[in-house]
Amino acid sequence: MPDPDTPLEIKGVTTYSIEKRKSKVSMDDFARPFKAGSSFSGFLESLPSILAGKDIVNVISAVSCAHENGKRVVFGMGGHVVKTGMNPVVVDLMERKVFSMISMNGSCIIHDLEVALAGKTSEDVDASLDSGDFGMAEETSRFLNRAIARAGNNSTGLGRAVGELINEEKLPHREYSITAAGARLGIPVTV
């Protein structure tokens, strides 16, 4: 096992721009939030059909029932929620005070940031794994490292630090970011 105090050798590591990377999901694939006066079936039809997007229909029933009964809804999620284009719906439910807390894994924060940063996410693993390029988008890594340092310096959570930084830097698609919505609305987003 390598000595944990020895710095990693990064000679030969290269990055590329997220703008040039092929992504599986873009904002064109996103869901559309429910509009007052629309039918529920219309809402269901507005959900994205990319990746596992349609699986969310089963969750809708449980969340609706809990909210109607005055229960708090804590939404735990992984990266596929973002990768299936559900950010607009999650943000809308945060704004409507349906979700009182969001808990996400590490891949989710990467995808959420990439959506805010570039309006796209979900790198094609097959196309970049063999070449060693997978996960090497420079902007994503640089931004997350700054947010991690900020979280440590301010003794705050990573979700809050990422969301605040997205808002402060006015990233171009921040309105689709769950972490930015959490920071803006005062809703905890744990990572």
PyMOL commands that set and color helices and strands:
alter all, ss='L'
color gray80, all
select helices_A, chain A and resi 27-29+40-46+53-68+79-83+87-95+106-118+125-128+138-154+158-168+174-176+178-185
alter helices_A, ss='H'
color red, helices_A
select strands_A, chain A and resi 23-26+73-77+99-104+120-123+189-190
alter strands_A, ss='S'
color yellow, strands_A
deselect
rebuild
show_as cartoon
